[in-house]
Amino acid sequence: MEEILCNVELVKENNDFVAKIQSDLGGVREYRSTQFEEILEQLMQDLQEEFESF
């Protein structure tokens, strides 16, 4: 059985990368950075903490 855990949207607005995450546990949150690697690290860390505590 498949279950959606979260929705992730990555976009580039001008010089900023924006990550929008929505999940049942953490709600909706948004991260911004000029560096793509930084936004991926933030995204990964947040989701890892969220689902480890689940």
N, C-alpha and C positions, 0 to 999 in steps of 0.2 A: 504494500500500500504506500502510495506517495503522499507526503505531507509537506506543504510549503512552510519553511521555517522563517524566512524573511525575504523582503524585496530590496534589491540594491540597484540604485541608479547612479551611474557615473557620467558626468557631463563636463564640458569645458565652456566656461563663460569668460570671454575676453582672455585675460592671462591667468585666471584661476581655474583649478580643477575643483569640482563639487561632487561630493558623495552624499547621496540621500539614502538612508536606511529606514525601513519600516519592519517592525516585528511585534508579535503579541507581547513578548516579555519586556522589551525596551521602548516600545512606542516608536515615534518618528524622531529622527535626529539627522542633522546635517553637518558636514565637515567641509572646510574650504582650505585650500593651500595652493601656492604657486608651483609646488613640486609634486609630481604624480606619485613618486615613491613614498613621500610623507603621508599622502592621503591614503594610500594602500596600507601602510603600517597602522595608521589610526583605525581604519576600517577593520583590519584583521584583529587588532588588539581588543577593540570593543566587542566584536562578535565572539571572540574566543572567551572573554570574561563572562559574557552573557550566557553562552551555552554551557560553559563549565559549571556554572552555578545552578543550571537547570537540572 
